[in-house]
Amino acid sequence: MTTAQYHEAVEWLFLQAPNYQIDGQKAYKPGLDNIRKLCDFFGNPQDKIKCIHIGGTNGKGSTSNMLASVLQESGYKTGLYNSPHLIDFTERIKIDGKNCDKEFVYHFILKLKDLPKEIRPSFFEFTTIMAFEYFYQQQVDAAIIEVGLGGRLDSTNIILPLISAITNVQLDHQNILGDTIEEIASEKAGIIKPHIPIISGDENETVKSIIKNKADKENAPFIDASLIKAQLKSDLKGNYQEKNIRVVLALIEELRKLNFNISHQNIENGLLHVHKNTGFIGRWFEFSQNPFTICDTAHNLAGLEHVFAQLNAIDRHKHIILGFVNDKKIDEVMKVLPGNARFYFSKPSVQRGRPPQEYEHLLQEAKISYKIFSSVQEAYIAAKENCRNEDMIFIGGSNFVVGEFLEKNLEISE
């Protein structure tokens, strides 16, 4: 297999299978019938691995990667399935911090041609079975599986995990999951299985109540991670990580009950070396010191509120590069934009990307200093040119904006 063949196969996969990240709601295939058929076709590898299931609106990626890092420090061969990827497809499927083997991806994509005609998987369904098969073939000790969207009808919900967690519940993807916190919480609580412990990280009593009620119906032990007191630190920056750390600690406690040997030193080292152990980037990622540049993939109102609050706490003039996709409520984001800033808007270069011209009236109403650019890279170059002395740059608003920026500017070693 050549590099060109790999890229051609991945490109073909993107074109053949409906992809929510690119196409939006029309690519979303709710229900587990299709993934069940797909897993049956490949021999149900998900039943042959030990899984940990992590859902929630925000914090899934950080929590998954922190837990993976701790398990790696404890000597366990650890699989990690996250989405979306920022730069290369293989980031979605990792073992001990190493991206999925491109040769495996190439040959697995070729197997699409052997699928029965009645199975027409979505992009996410196909990548999910790919992850299960890879983790099974590589005989991982534990596979951490992040929910793609929602929970109840998500493709990953076919697994029977050792333990599950819901980091939090916020308004996001309302066009699919429901218009209220209660509706979305019910969808996310759909990952709760009979007798399998469920950890809740949300402090909202309404959310807690919905998750606990579902747990009680399923006779599943309910663990409230928001009650955990911890002073542990992580190399994943961002004030919001304190809440994610509590969920990780609750997960570890349950894993210990299942005879996983995880020491306090393993926990400390794992939390402090997430970047090194898992290669995770994107959440409050310090791209450079000169100029001081931060990337963050927060893309819904709750996530952006946390990030913007942290930006407001930094006493520097800010150059903020933002872009959004079509289903985001930009009028709400305008209300929480950081002060002391100049803004640079660009459309993410995906089909779902929203041209800033469509919401320029909101920018004008917000009375902010802004300019629109034809690409994220052009916006970054302009921001860098305008940076003075102690100014800083922030890049965010969408996974795609951060991914575009990193692809252009981060040196990736093959």
C-alpha positions in Angstrom: 0.0 0.0 0.0 1.3 3.4 -0.9 0.5 6.7 0.8 -1.4 7.7 -2.2 -3.5 4.5 -2.1 -4.3 5.2 1.6 -5.5 8.7 1.0 -7.5 7.6 -2.1 -9.2 4.9 0.0 -10.0 7.3 2.9 -11.3 9.9 0.4 -13.5 7.2 -1.2 -14.9 6.3 2.2 -15.8 9.9 2.9 -17.6 10.0 -0.5 -19.4 6.7 -0.2 -20.7 6.7 3.3 -22.9 9.5 4.6 -20.8 11.5 7.1 -22.5 13.6 9.8 -19.3 15.7 10.4 -19.5 16.9 6.7 -23.1 16.4 5.6 -24.9 17.1 8.9 -28.4 15.8 9.8 -29.0 14.0 6.5 -26.1 11.7 7.3 -27.3 10.8 10.8 -28.7 7.3 10.9 -30.5 6.8 14.3 -31.0 3.3 15.5 -28.9 0.2 16.0 -30.2 -2.1 13.3 -27.6 -1.2 10.8 -24.7 -1.4 13.2 -25.9 -4.7 14.4 -25.9 -6.1 10.9 -22.5 -4.6 10.3 -21.1 -6.1 13.5 -22.6 -9.5 12.7 -20.9 -9.4 9.3 -17.5 -8.8 10.9 -18.1 -11.5 13.6 -19.1 -9.1 16.5 -15.6 -8.0 17.6 -17.2 -5.6 20.1 -18.3 -8.6 22.2 -14.7 -9.8 22.4 -13.1 -6.7 24.0 -13.5 -5.0 27.4 -15.1 -1.6 26.8 -15.6 1.6 28.8 -18.4 3.8 27.4 -18.2 7.6 27.7 -21.0 9.9 26.7 -22.0 13.5 27.4 -22.2 16.9 25.6 -18.8 18.3 26.5 -15.7 16.7 28.0 -16.0 13.3 26.4 -12.7 13.6 24.6 -10.8 15.0 27.5 -12.2 12.4 29.9 -11.5 9.5 27.5 -7.9 10.6 26.9 -7.2 11.2 30.6 -8.5 7.8 31.5 -6.5 6.2 28.6 -3.4 7.9 29.9 -3.9 6.6 33.4 -4.5 3.0 32.1 -1.4 3.2 30.0 0.6 4.4 33.0 -0.8 1.3 34.8 0.6 -1.0 32.2 -2.6 -1.8 30.3 -2.7 -1.9 26.5 -5.4 0.7 25.9 -7.6 1.3 22.9 -9.2 4.7 22.4 -12.0 5.6 20.0 -12.7 9.3 19.6 -14.3 11.6 17.0 -14.0 13.6 15.0 -10.4 13.7 13.9 -8.5 17.0 13.5 -5.9 16.2 10.9 -5.8 12.5 9.9 -8.5 9.9 9.9 -6.3 7.5 12.0 -6.5 9.8 15.0 -10.0 8.4 15.6 -8.6 4.9 16.6 -5.6 4.7 18.8 -3.8 2.1 20.9 -1.4 3.4 23.6 -1.4 6.8 21.9 -0.4 5.5 18.5 -2.8 6.2 15.6 -4.4 3.2 13.9 -2.2 1.5 11.4 -2.8 3.0 7.9 -2.3 -0.4 6.3 -5.2 -1.8 8.4 -7.4 1.2 7.5 -6.7 0.7 3.8 -7.5 -3.0 3.8 -10.6 -2.6 6.0 -12.0 0.0 3.7 -11.6 -2.4 0.8 -13.9 -4.8 2.7 -16.8 -2.4 2.1 -17.1 -3.9 -1.4 -18.0 -7.2 0.2 -20.9 -5.9 2.3 -24.3 -7.2 1.5 -26.5 -4.7 -0.4 -28.9 -4.3 2.5 -26.1 -2.9 4.7 -25.3 0.6 3.8 -23.4 2.0 6.7 -23.0 5.7 7.6 -19.4 6.9 7.9 -19.6 6.8 11.7 -21.1 3.2 11.7 -18.2 2.1 9.5 -15.5 3.7 11.6 -17.1 2.3 14.7 -16.9 -1.3 13.5 -13.4 -0.5 12.2 -12.4 0.5 15.8 -13.9 -2.6 17.3 -12.1 -4.9 14.9 -8.8 -3.1 15.3 -9.0 -3.3 19.1 -9.9 -7.0 18.9 -7.1 -7.9 16.5 -4.6 -6.0 18.6 -5.9 -7.7 21.8 -6.2 -4.5 23.9 -6.7 -4.9 27.7 -9.4 -2.1 27.6 -11.1 -0.1 24.9 -12.4 3.3 25.7 -15.3 4.1 23.4 -16.6 7.7 23.1 -20.2 8.2 22.1 -20.5 9.9 18.7 -23.8 11.8 19.1 -26.5 11.5 21.7 -26.4 8.0 23.2 -29.5 5.9 23.0 -29.4 5.6 19.2 -25.7 6.1 18.7 -23.8 3.3 16.9 -21.4 2.8 19.9 -24.4 1.8 22.0 -24.2 -1.7 20.7 -21.4 -2.5 23.2 -21.9 -4.1 26.7 -19.4 -2.1 28.6 -17.7 -2.7 32.0 -18.8 0.7 33.0 -20.4 3.9 31.5 -20.1 7.6 32.2 -22.0 10.7 31.2 -19.8 13.7 31.6 -22.5 16.4 31.4 -25.6 17.4 29.5 -25.9 20.8 27.7 -27.9 22.1 24.7 -26.3 20.9 21.5 -27.5 19.2 18.3 -31.1 20.2 19.3 -32.2 19.4 15.7 -31.5 15.7 16.5 -31.6 15.2 20.2 -34.4 17.5 21.4 -34.9 21.1 22.3 -34.6 20.9 26.1 -32.0 19.7 28.6 -34.5 17.1 29.8 -34.9 15.6 26.3 -31.2 15.6 25.6 -30.5 14.1 29.1 -32.9 11.2 28.3 -31.2 10.5 25.0 -27.7 10.5 26.7 -29.1 8.3 29.5 -29.9 5.7 26.8 -26.3 4.3 27.2 -27.2 3.0 30.6 -27.4 -0.8 30.6 -28.8 -3.3 33.2 -26.5 -3.8 36.2 -23.6 -1.8 34.7 -22.4 1.1 36.8 -23.1 4.6 35.4 -21.1 7.6 36.5 -22.7 11.1 36.2 -20.5 14.2 36.2 -23.2 16.8 35.8 -24.0 19.2 38.7 -27.5 20.0 37.4 -30.0 18.3 39.7 -32.5 17.8 36.9 -29.9 16.0 34.8 -28.8 14.0 37.7 -32.3 13.0 38.5 -33.0 11.8 34.9 -29.8 9.8 34.8 -30.4 8.3 38.3 -34.0 7.4 37.4 -32.9 5.5 34.3 -30.1 3.8 36.3 -32.7 2.7 38.9 -34.9 1.2 36.2 -32.0 -0.8 34.9 -30.8 -1.8 38.4 -27.5 -0.1 37.4 -25.3 1.4 40.2 -25.4 5.2 40.1 -22.2 7.1 41.0 -22.4 10.9 41.3 -18.9 12.1 40.4 -19.7 15.8 41.1 -19.4 14.9 44.8 -15.8 13.8 44.5 -13.2 16.1 46.1 -9.9 16.1 44.3 -6.9 18.3 44.0 -5.2 16.5 41.2 -3.9 18.4 38.2 -3.6 17.5 34.5 -1.5 18.8 31.6 -4.8 19.3 29.8 -5.4 22.9 30.5 -8.7 24.7 31.0 -10.6 25.3 34.2 -13.3 22.9 33.0 -10.9 19.9 33.3 -11.5 19.8 37.1 -15.0 18.4 36.5 -13.6 15.9 33.9 -11.0 14.7 36.4 -13.7 13.8 38.9 -15.4 11.6 36.3 -12.0 10.0 35.6 -11.5 9.3 39.3 -15.0 7.7 39.6 -14.3 5.5 36.5 -11.0 4.4 38.0 -12.6 3.5 41.3 -15.1 1.3 39.5 -12.3 -0.3 37.4 -10.4 -1.1 40.6 -13.5 -3.0 41.8 -13.1 -5.1 38.6 -9.5 -5.9 39.6 -7.8 -3.3 37.5 -4.5 -2.6 39.3 -4.2 1.3 39.2 -2.1 3.0 41.8 -2.3 6.6 43.0 1.0 7.2 41.3 -0.4 5.9 38.1 -3.3 8.3 38.4 -1.0 11.3 39.1 1.4 10.4 36.2 -1.5 9.6 33.8 -3.2 13.0 34.4 0.0 14.9 34.0 1.1 13.2 30.8 -2.0 13.0 28.7 -0.5 14.8 25.7 2.6 12.6 25.7 0.7 9.3 26.3 -2.3 9.7 24.0 -1.3 12.5 21.6 -4.5 14.4 22.5 -4.7 18.0 21.2 -7.5 20.5 20.7 -8.7 21.4 24.2 -7.0 24.6 25.5 -4.0 23.5 23.4 -1.0 25.9 23.7 0.2 26.0 20.1 2.9 28.6 20.7 4.3 31.0 23.2 5.4 33.7 20.7 2.8 34.9 20.0 0.9 33.2 22.8 -1.6 31.1 20.8 -4.4 28.8 22.2 -6.6 26.4 20.2 -9.8 25.0 21.7 -12.4 22.8 19.9 -15.4 23.9 22.1 -18.2 24.5 19.7 -21.5 24.7 21.6 -22.7 27.5 23.8 -21.9 25.8 27.1 -18.4 24.9 26.0 -17.7 28.3 24.5 -18.9 30.0 27.7 -16.3 28.2 29.7 -13.5 28.9 27.2 -14.4 32.6 26.8 -14.6 33.0 30.6 -11.1 31.7 30.8 -10.0 34.0 28.0 -11.5 37.0 29.8 -9.4 36.1 32.8 -6.2 36.6 30.8 -5.0 40.2 30.8 -4.0 40.5 27.2 -5.4 42.0 24.1 -6.8 39.1 22.1 -7.0 38.2 18.4 -9.8 35.7 18.1 -10.3 33.5 15.1 -13.7 31.9 14.9 -15.8 29.8 12.5 -19.0 27.8 12.8 -21.1 25.1 11.2 -24.7 25.5 10.1 -26.5 24.1 13.1 -24.9 26.4 15.7 -27.0 29.2 17.2 -24.6 32.0 16.5 -26.8 34.7 18.0 -26.4 33.1 21.4 -22.6 32.9 21.0 -22.5 36.7 20.2 -23.8 37.4 23.7 -20.8 35.7 25.4 -17.9 36.8 23.2 -14.8 37.9 25.2 -14.0 41.5 25.6 -10.7 43.3 24.8 -10.6 41.5 21.5 -10.4 41.8 17.7 -12.2 39.1 15.8 -11.4 37.2 12.6 -14.2 35.1 11.1 -13.9 32.4 8.4 -16.0 29.6 7.1 -14.7 26.1 8.0 -13.8 24.4 4.7 -16.4 21.6 5.0 -19.9 21.4 3.5 -21.5 22.2 6.8 -19.4 25.3 7.3 -21.4 28.5 7.5 -20.1 31.6 5.6 -19.7 34.5 8.0 -21.5 36.7 5.4 -24.7 34.9 6.4 -24.5 36.1 10.0 -22.6 39.4 9.5 -25.7 41.3 10.7 -25.2 39.7 14.1 -21.5 40.8 14.1 -22.6 44.3 13.4 -25.3 44.2 16.1 -22.7 43.0 18.6 -20.6 46.1 17.9 -17.3 44.2 17.8 -14.2 44.9 15.8 -14.1 42.2 13.2 -13.0 41.2 9.7 -14.1 38.3 7.4 -11.5 36.1 5.7 -11.8 33.5 2.9 -9.9 30.8 4.9 -8.8 30.0 8.5 -5.2 30.3 7.4 -5.7 33.8 6.0 -7.3 34.8 9.3 -4.4 33.4 11.2 -1.8 35.2 9.1 -3.7 38.5 9.6 -4.0 37.9 13.3 -0.3 37.1 13.6 0.6 40.3 11.7 -1.6 42.4 14.0 -0.2 40.9 17.2 1.7 43.4 19.3 3.9 42.8 22.4 1.8 40.8 24.9 -1.2 40.2 22.6 -2.5 36.6 22.2 -4.3 34.6 19.5 -7.2 32.2 20.0 -8.5 29.8 17.4 -11.8 28.0 17.8 -15.6 27.8 17.4 -15.5 24.4 15.6 -13.4 21.2 15.4 -13.0 22.0 11.7 -11.5 25.5 12.4 -8.9 24.0 14.8 -8.3 21.1 12.5 -7.6 23.3 9.5 -5.3 25.5 11.5 -3.3 22.6 12.9 -3.1 20.9 9.5 -1.5 24.0 8.0 0.7 24.9 10.9 1.5 21.9 13.1 4.5 19.9 12.1 3.3 16.3 11.9 5.9 13.6 12.0 5.0 10.6 10.0 
